[in-house]
Amino acid sequence: MNSIDEKLQPVLNTVIHRNAGELEFHQAVREVLESLGRVISKRPEFAEDALIERICEPERQIIFRVPWIDDQGDVQINRGFRVHFNSALGPYKGGLRFHPSVNIGIIKFLGFEQIFKNALTGLPIGGGKGGSDFDPKGRSDGEIMRFCQSFMIELHRHIGEYTDVPAGDIGVGGREIGYMFGMYKRLTNRYEAAVLTGKGLSYGGSRARTEATGFGSAYFVERMLGTRATSFDGKRCVVSGSGNVAIYAMQKILAFGGVIAACSDSDGYVVDEAGIDLALVKEIKEVRRGRISEYARVKGAGCHYIKGGSIWDVPCDVAMPSATQNELTGHDAKTLIANGVIAVGEGANMPCTPDAVQIFRNSGVLFAPGKAANAGGVATSALEMQQNASRDSWSFEETEQRLATIMHNIHDACAETAKEYGAPGDYVLGANISGFVRVAEAMRALGVV
């Protein structure tokens, strides 16, 4: 683990004291602060006026009760969250996560990451995040609709196209966004299309938004591989997860000529020596809403399913952790390196533990941190906001081209910043500093607010 500059250690101490038990949030803050010693040495004005302390403290934290009625007529109670973390660059922007693991610490870690991710896009959007401990798995459409409507009855007070623009995340896709937008429209009596992103195409959504996070991560890693005069073409890849991010990362990797050896879900993983059949994965996950174990039963010869275990035991050239936070450990990192991995791209938010990240950085493996590599989703959400504001609708090709340009620019900014600060090839440091400097300059211009 890298050390923190002595001037910044009190900031981390305060964060830990004020946010006791929120380990993921502590981890996210520590990871950024470890990069900032070089910045304050070069630009000491960023250490003034408690600027770094302010960037680590959310502007607003909202926790609320979400009562709803299940199909048996019983009242259920969940907890809802929205954290408005930083609006120096624009309205708060960040997804909603519906998953039983959600708590205020998880939301704050995600919101903190979102500040810098959004800054890296170069678009005028601040950082926020939200969600609920509601578990959509196994729930009927009616139950999900009733939950989303109840959730929005409270959330609508805190959002708006110039205030806070939520999108989807784990457990929140087009169906959930539709239910929430419908209730928002009814409550406000306004067709404020830019208040939510990830909408359906029939009511203001953007083409390529569904694919954007996965496509974007593949674009970033392809650009990163290019710095070593190579590409995805012919590479054996392992992608954890089989949700939205993983599916579309796999789709773009295949388009770049790579082969997907394995993918997973929360129960286990499947290995297909002939290469994962993405159409079958989409059928199982997007149509049947089934488990990845069905893949092996349907495909048969040449593939096998492992319940539990670690997908990172599968040898590969490129690893794309695209499921959830802290899924890839230091032990997994050592296994991947021993098996010849040359690049790792984080499709999910903070999927590698700190020791895993450090092992990759020390070993010379190309490593793309999530705040840079998975920024494609929020970038395309911002493009959706642009289209809504101008009452316009772009083609898939135009939107994807803009996405590719943004991801290439993010890669190049991270690479150039790392070189400027004396750590060429260190994308973690490059992403943290590049995002931080943009937000910090805006905060200084706006005064102590």
C-alpha positions as CSV (number, residue, x, y, z in Angstrom):
1,M,0.0,0.0,0.0
2,N,1.3,3.5,-0.9
3,S,1.9,6.0,1.9
4,I,0.0,9.2,2.3
5,D,1.7,12.5,2.5
6,E,2.0,13.7,6.1
7,K,-0.1,16.8,5.2
8,L,-2.9,14.6,4.1
9,Q,-2.9,12.0,6.9
10,P,-5.1,14.2,9.1
11,V,-7.7,14.4,6.3
12,L,-7.9,10.6,6.2
13,N,-8.0,10.4,10.0
14,T,-11.0,12.8,10.1
15,V,-12.8,10.8,7.4
16,I,-12.4,7.6,9.3
17,H,-13.5,9.2,12.6
18,R,-16.6,10.9,11.1
19,N,-17.6,7.9,9.0
20,A,-17.0,5.0,11.4
21,G,-17.4,1.5,10.0
22,E,-17.8,2.7,6.4
23,L,-14.8,0.7,5.2
24,E,-15.4,1.0,1.4
25,F,-15.6,4.8,1.8
26,H,-12.4,4.8,3.8
27,Q,-10.8,2.7,1.1
28,A,-11.9,5.0,-1.7
29,V,-10.7,8.1,0.1
30,R,-7.3,6.6,1.0
31,E,-6.8,5.5,-2.7
32,V,-7.2,9.1,-3.9
33,L,-5.3,10.7,-1.1
34,E,-2.3,8.4,-1.8
35,S,-2.0,10.1,-5.2
36,L,-2.3,13.7,-4.0
37,G,1.0,14.3,-2.3
38,R,2.7,15.0,-5.6
39,V,-0.1,17.5,-6.4
40,I,0.2,19.6,-3.3
41,S,3.9,19.7,-3.6
42,K,3.6,21.1,-7.1
43,R,0.4,23.2,-6.4
44,P,0.3,24.1,-2.7
45,E,-2.8,26.2,-3.2
46,F,-4.8,23.0,-3.3
47,A,-3.9,22.4,0.4
48,E,-5.4,25.8,1.4
49,D,-8.9,26.6,2.6
50,A,-9.5,23.0,3.7
51,L,-10.2,22.2,0.0
52,I,-9.3,18.5,0.3
53,E,-11.3,18.1,3.5
54,R,-14.3,19.7,1.7
55,I,-14.0,17.3,-1.3
56,C,-14.1,14.4,1.1
57,E,-17.3,15.6,2.9
58,P,-20.6,15.2,1.0
59,E,-22.6,18.3,0.4
60,R,-25.7,16.5,1.4
61,Q,-26.7,13.0,2.6
62,I,-30.3,11.8,2.4
63,I,-31.7,8.7,4.0
64,F,-35.4,7.8,3.8
65,R,-38.0,5.1,4.4
66,V,-39.4,3.2,1.5
67,P,-42.7,1.4,2.3
68,W,-44.3,-0.8,-0.4
69,I,-46.8,-3.7,-0.6
70,D,-45.7,-7.1,-2.0
71,D,-47.9,-9.5,-4.1
72,Q,-49.2,-11.2,-0.9
73,G,-50.5,-7.8,0.4
74,D,-47.8,-7.5,3.1
75,V,-46.1,-4.2,3.8
76,Q,-42.3,-4.2,3.3
77,I,-39.9,-1.6,4.4
78,N,-36.6,-0.7,2.8
79,R,-34.2,2.1,3.2
80,G,-33.4,4.6,0.4
81,F,-30.3,6.8,0.0
82,R,-29.1,9.7,-2.1
83,V,-25.7,11.3,-1.5
84,H,-25.1,14.7,-3.1
85,F,-21.3,14.6,-3.0
86,N,-19.9,17.5,-5.1
87,S,-21.5,20.0,-7.5
88,A,-18.5,22.1,-8.4
89,L,-18.7,21.0,-12.0
90,G,-22.4,20.7,-12.5
91,P,-25.5,19.0,-11.2
92,Y,-25.0,15.8,-9.2
93,K,-24.8,12.8,-11.5
94,G,-24.6,9.1,-10.6
95,G,-26.5,5.9,-10.6
96,L,-29.0,4.2,-8.3
97,R,-28.1,0.8,-6.9
98,F,-30.8,-1.6,-5.7
99,H,-29.0,-4.5,-3.9
100,P,-29.3,-5.9,-0.3
101,S,-25.6,-4.9,0.4
102,V,-26.4,-1.2,0.0
103,N,-25.8,1.0,3.0
104,I,-24.7,4.7,3.5
105,G,-21.0,3.7,3.4
106,I,-21.4,1.9,0.0
107,I,-23.3,4.9,-1.4
108,K,-20.6,7.3,-0.2
109,F,-17.8,5.3,-1.6
110,L,-19.6,5.2,-5.0
111,G,-20.4,8.9,-4.8
112,F,-16.8,9.9,-4.0
113,E,-15.5,7.8,-6.9
114,Q,-18.2,9.5,-9.1
115,I,-16.8,13.0,-8.5
116,F,-13.5,12.1,-10.2
117,K,-15.0,9.8,-12.8
118,N,-17.4,12.5,-13.9
119,A,-14.6,15.1,-14.0
120,L,-12.5,12.9,-16.2
121,T,-15.2,12.9,-18.9
122,G,-14.7,16.6,-19.4
123,L,-18.4,17.1,-19.2
124,P,-20.2,19.5,-16.8
125,I,-21.5,17.0,-14.2
126,G,-20.9,16.7,-10.5
127,G,-20.7,13.6,-8.4
128,G,-23.5,11.8,-6.5
129,K,-24.9,8.3,-5.9
130,G,-28.0,6.6,-4.5
131,G,-30.0,3.5,-4.1
132,S,-31.7,1.1,-1.7
133,D,-31.2,-2.2,0.1
134,F,-34.2,-3.5,-1.9
135,D,-33.4,-6.8,-3.7
136,P,-35.1,-7.0,-7.1
137,K,-34.1,-10.6,-7.6
138,G,-37.1,-12.8,-7.7
139,R,-39.6,-10.0,-7.4
140,S,-42.5,-9.6,-9.9
141,D,-42.9,-6.7,-12.2
142,G,-45.7,-5.4,-10.0
143,E,-43.6,-5.5,-6.9
144,I,-40.7,-3.7,-8.6
145,M,-43.1,-1.1,-9.9
146,R,-44.6,-0.5,-6.5
147,F,-41.2,-0.2,-4.9
148,C,-39.9,2.2,-7.6
149,Q,-43.0,4.4,-7.2
150,S,-42.6,4.5,-3.4
151,F,-38.9,5.2,-3.8
152,M,-39.6,8.1,-6.2
153,I,-42.3,9.6,-3.9
154,E,-39.4,10.7,-1.6
155,L,-36.5,11.0,-4.1
156,H,-38.4,13.4,-6.4
157,R,-38.0,16.2,-3.7
158,H,-34.2,16.1,-4.1
159,I,-33.6,15.7,-7.9
160,G,-34.0,17.7,-11.1
161,E,-32.3,18.3,-14.4
162,Y,-30.3,21.2,-13.0
163,T,-30.0,19.7,-9.5
164,D,-29.3,16.0,-9.5
165,V,-29.7,13.5,-12.4
166,P,-29.8,9.8,-11.3
167,A,-29.2,6.9,-13.6
168,G,-29.1,3.1,-13.2
169,D,-26.5,0.9,-11.5
170,I,-26.7,-2.7,-10.2
171,G,-30.3,-3.8,-10.0
172,V,-31.6,-0.7,-11.8
173,G,-32.1,-1.1,-15.6
174,G,-34.5,0.3,-18.1
175,R,-37.6,-1.2,-16.4
176,E,-36.8,0.4,-13.1
177,I,-35.9,3.8,-14.7
178,G,-39.2,3.7,-16.6
179,Y,-41.3,3.1,-13.4
180,M,-39.4,5.9,-11.6
181,F,-39.7,8.4,-14.4
182,G,-43.4,7.7,-14.7
183,M,-43.9,8.5,-11.0
184,Y,-41.7,11.6,-11.2
185,K,-43.7,12.9,-14.1
186,R,-46.9,12.3,-12.2
187,L,-45.7,13.9,-9.0
188,T,-44.2,17.0,-10.7
189,N,-46.7,17.4,-13.6
190,R,-43.6,18.1,-15.8
191,Y,-42.1,16.1,-18.6
192,E,-38.5,16.8,-17.4
193,A,-36.8,14.2,-19.6
194,A,-33.3,15.1,-18.4
195,V,-34.0,14.3,-14.8
196,L,-33.2,10.6,-15.2
197,T,-30.9,8.9,-17.7
198,G,-30.9,5.4,-19.0
199,K,-34.4,5.9,-20.2
200,G,-36.1,3.8,-23.0
201,L,-35.7,5.1,-26.5
202,S,-39.5,5.7,-26.8
203,Y,-39.4,8.4,-24.1
204,G,-36.1,10.3,-24.4
205,G,-33.4,7.7,-23.9
206,S,-30.1,7.7,-25.8
207,R,-29.0,5.1,-28.2
208,A,-25.8,3.3,-27.0
209,R,-26.6,4.1,-23.3
210,T,-27.2,0.5,-22.5
211,E,-23.9,-0.5,-24.1
212,A,-21.9,2.5,-22.9
213,T,-20.2,1.3,-19.7
214,G,-19.1,-2.0,-21.2
215,F,-18.1,-0.5,-24.5
216,G,-16.3,2.3,-22.8
217,S,-14.2,0.0,-20.7
218,A,-13.2,-2.0,-23.7
219,Y,-12.3,1.2,-25.6
220,F,-10.1,2.3,-22.7
221,V,-8.3,-1.0,-22.4
222,E,-7.8,-1.2,-26.2
223,R,-6.2,2.2,-26.2
224,M,-4.0,1.2,-23.2
225,L,-2.9,-2.0,-24.9
226,G,-1.9,0.2,-27.8
227,T,0.8,1.8,-25.6
228,R,2.5,-1.6,-25.7
229,A,2.0,-2.0,-29.5
230,T,-0.7,-4.6,-29.0
231,S,-4.5,-4.9,-28.9
232,F,-7.4,-7.2,-28.0
233,D,-7.0,-9.1,-31.3
234,G,-6.3,-12.7,-30.5
235,K,-6.2,-12.1,-26.7
236,R,-7.8,-14.6,-24.3
237,C,-10.0,-12.5,-21.9
238,V,-11.8,-13.2,-18.7
239,V,-14.8,-10.9,-17.8
240,S,-16.4,-11.3,-14.3
241,G,-20.1,-10.7,-14.1
242,S,-22.8,-11.2,-16.7
243,G,-24.8,-8.1,-16.1
244,N,-25.0,-5.0,-18.3
245,V,-21.4,-3.9,-18.0
246,A,-19.9,-7.4,-18.5
247,I,-22.2,-8.3,-21.4
248,Y,-21.3,-5.2,-23.4
249,A,-17.6,-5.3,-22.5
250,M,-17.6,-8.8,-23.9
251,Q,-19.4,-7.6,-27.0
252,K,-16.9,-4.9,-27.8
253,I,-13.9,-7.2,-26.9
254,L,-15.3,-9.7,-29.5
255,A,-15.6,-6.9,-32.0
256,F,-11.9,-6.1,-31.4
257,G,-11.0,-9.7,-32.1
258,G,-10.6,-11.0,-28.6
259,V,-11.9,-14.3,-27.2
260,I,-13.9,-14.5,-24.0
261,A,-12.8,-17.6,-22.0
262,A,-15.1,-17.1,-18.9
263,C,-17.8,-15.0,-17.3
264,S,-19.7,-15.3,-14.0
265,D,-22.5,-14.3,-11.8
266,S,-22.8,-14.3,-8.0
267,D,-23.3,-18.1,-7.8
268,G,-20.2,-19.2,-9.8
269,Y,-18.5,-19.0,-13.2
270,V,-18.6,-20.8,-16.6
271,V,-15.5,-21.5,-18.8
272,D,-16.0,-22.2,-22.5
273,E,-12.8,-23.2,-24.3
274,A,-14.3,-22.4,-27.7
275,G,-15.1,-18.9,-26.4
276,I,-18.2,-17.7,-24.6
277,D,-21.3,-17.6,-26.8
278,L,-22.5,-14.1,-26.0
279,A,-25.9,-14.6,-27.7
280,L,-26.6,-17.4,-25.2
281,V,-25.4,-15.3,-22.2
282,K,-27.8,-12.5,-23.4
283,E,-30.6,-15.0,-23.7
284,I,-30.1,-16.4,-20.2
285,K,-29.5,-13.0,-18.5
286,E,-31.5,-10.4,-20.4
287,V,-34.5,-12.5,-21.5
288,R,-34.9,-15.4,-19.0
289,R,-33.3,-13.5,-16.1
290,G,-31.6,-16.8,-15.2
291,R,-28.3,-18.0,-13.7
292,I,-25.1,-18.4,-15.6
293,S,-25.1,-22.1,-14.6
294,E,-27.7,-22.6,-17.3
295,Y,-25.1,-21.8,-19.9
296,A,-23.1,-25.0,-19.3
297,R,-26.3,-27.1,-19.4
298,V,-27.4,-25.6,-22.7
299,K,-24.0,-25.5,-24.4
300,G,-22.8,-28.9,-23.2
301,A,-19.4,-30.2,-24.6
302,G,-16.4,-27.9,-24.2
303,C,-17.6,-25.8,-21.3
304,H,-18.0,-26.3,-17.6
305,Y,-19.5,-24.5,-14.7
306,I,-17.8,-24.0,-11.3
307,K,-20.0,-23.1,-8.4
308,G,-18.3,-20.6,-6.1
309,G,-14.6,-20.5,-6.5
310,S,-12.7,-17.7,-8.2
311,I,-13.0,-16.8,-11.9
312,W,-9.5,-15.4,-11.7
313,D,-8.1,-18.9,-11.6
314,V,-8.8,-19.1,-15.3
315,P,-5.7,-18.2,-17.3
316,C,-6.0,-15.1,-19.5
317,D,-4.2,-12.3,-21.3
318,V,-6.7,-9.6,-20.2
319,A,-8.8,-9.6,-17.1
320,M,-11.9,-7.3,-16.8
321,P,-13.5,-7.4,-13.3
322,S,-17.0,-6.1,-14.1
323,A,-19.2,-7.4,-11.2
324,T,-18.9,-5.6,-7.9
325,Q,-16.5,-3.9,-5.4
326,N,-13.5,-5.8,-3.9
327,E,-14.2,-9.0,-6.0
328,L,-10.5,-9.4,-7.0
329,T,-8.1,-9.9,-4.2
330,G,-4.3,-9.8,-3.8
331,H,-4.3,-13.6,-4.0
332,D,-6.2,-13.4,-7.3
333,A,-3.8,-10.8,-8.6
334,K,-0.9,-13.1,-8.0
335,T,-2.6,-16.0,-9.7
336,L,-3.4,-13.8,-12.8
337,I,0.2,-12.6,-13.0
338,A,1.5,-16.2,-12.6
339,N,-0.8,-17.2,-15.5
340,G,0.5,-14.4,-17.8
341,V,-2.0,-11.6,-17.6
342,I,-0.8,-8.4,-19.3
343,A,-3.7,-6.0,-18.7
344,V,-6.5,-5.5,-16.2
345,G,-9.4,-3.1,-16.8
346,E,-11.9,-2.4,-14.0
347,G,-15.4,-2.4,-15.5
348,A,-17.0,-2.3,-12.1
349,N,-16.5,0.3,-9.4
350,M,-13.4,-0.5,-7.3
351,P,-13.6,-4.2,-8.0
352,C,-9.9,-4.8,-7.0
353,T,-8.8,-4.7,-3.4
354,P,-6.0,-2.2,-2.5
355,D,-3.4,-5.0,-2.3
356,A,-4.5,-6.3,-5.7
357,V,-4.1,-2.9,-7.2
358,Q,-0.7,-2.5,-5.7
359,I,0.4,-5.9,-6.9
360,F,-0.6,-5.1,-10.5
361,R,1.1,-1.6,-10.4
362,N,4.3,-3.1,-9.0
363,S,4.4,-5.9,-11.5
364,G,4.2,-3.7,-14.6
365,V,0.8,-5.1,-15.6
366,L,-1.2,-2.5,-17.4
367,F,-4.0,-1.5,-15.0
368,A,-7.0,0.7,-15.8
369,P,-8.8,1.9,-12.6
370,G,-12.6,2.0,-12.7
371,K,-13.0,5.8,-12.3
372,A,-11.3,6.1,-15.7
373,A,-12.1,2.8,-17.5
374,N,-15.8,2.6,-16.6
375,A,-16.6,6.3,-17.2
376,G,-18.4,5.5,-20.5
377,G,-21.7,5.0,-18.8
378,V,-21.9,8.4,-17.1
379,A,-20.4,10.0,-20.2
380,T,-23.2,8.7,-22.3
381,S,-25.7,9.7,-19.7
382,A,-24.4,13.2,-20.0
383,L,-24.8,12.9,-23.8
384,E,-28.4,11.8,-23.1
385,M,-28.9,15.0,-21.1
386,Q,-27.6,17.0,-24.0
387,Q,-30.1,15.4,-26.4
388,N,-33.0,15.9,-23.9
389,A,-32.1,19.6,-23.5
390,S,-32.0,20.2,-27.2
391,R,-35.0,17.9,-28.0
392,D,-32.8,15.9,-30.3
393,S,-32.0,12.2,-30.9
394,W,-28.7,11.0,-32.3
395,S,-28.0,7.8,-34.1
396,F,-26.3,4.9,-32.5
397,E,-23.2,5.4,-34.6
398,E,-22.9,9.1,-33.7
399,T,-23.4,8.4,-30.0
400,E,-20.9,5.6,-30.0
401,Q,-18.3,7.7,-31.9
402,R,-18.7,10.4,-29.2
403,L,-18.3,7.7,-26.5
404,A,-15.1,6.4,-28.2
405,T,-13.6,9.9,-28.4
406,I,-14.4,10.6,-24.7
407,M,-12.8,7.3,-23.6
408,H,-9.7,7.9,-25.7
409,N,-9.4,11.4,-24.3
410,I,-9.8,10.0,-20.7
411,H,-7.0,7.5,-21.4
412,D,-4.7,10.1,-22.9
413,A,-5.4,12.6,-20.0
414,C,-4.5,9.9,-17.4
415,A,-1.4,8.8,-19.3
416,E,-0.2,12.4,-19.8
417,T,-0.9,13.4,-16.2
418,A,1.0,10.3,-14.8
419,K,4.0,11.3,-17.0
420,E,3.8,14.9,-15.9
421,Y,3.8,13.9,-12.2
422,G,6.8,11.5,-12.6
423,A,5.0,8.2,-12.8
424,P,4.7,7.2,-16.5
425,G,2.3,4.3,-17.1
426,D,0.6,4.7,-13.7
427,Y,-3.1,5.1,-14.7
428,V,-4.2,5.1,-11.0
429,L,-2.2,8.1,-10.2
430,G,-3.0,9.7,-13.6
431,A,-6.7,9.3,-13.1
432,N,-6.8,10.5,-9.5
433,I,-4.7,13.6,-10.2
434,S,-6.4,14.5,-13.5
435,G,-9.9,14.3,-12.0
436,F,-8.9,16.0,-8.8
437,V,-7.3,19.0,-10.4
438,R,-10.3,19.7,-12.5
439,V,-12.7,19.6,-9.5
440,A,-10.2,21.5,-7.2
441,E,-9.8,24.4,-9.7
442,A,-13.6,24.8,-9.9
443,M,-13.9,24.7,-6.1
444,R,-11.3,27.4,-5.6
445,A,-13.1,29.6,-8.2
446,L,-16.4,29.2,-6.4
447,G,-15.0,30.1,-2.9
448,V,-15.6,28.4,0.4
449,V,-19.1,27.0,-0.1
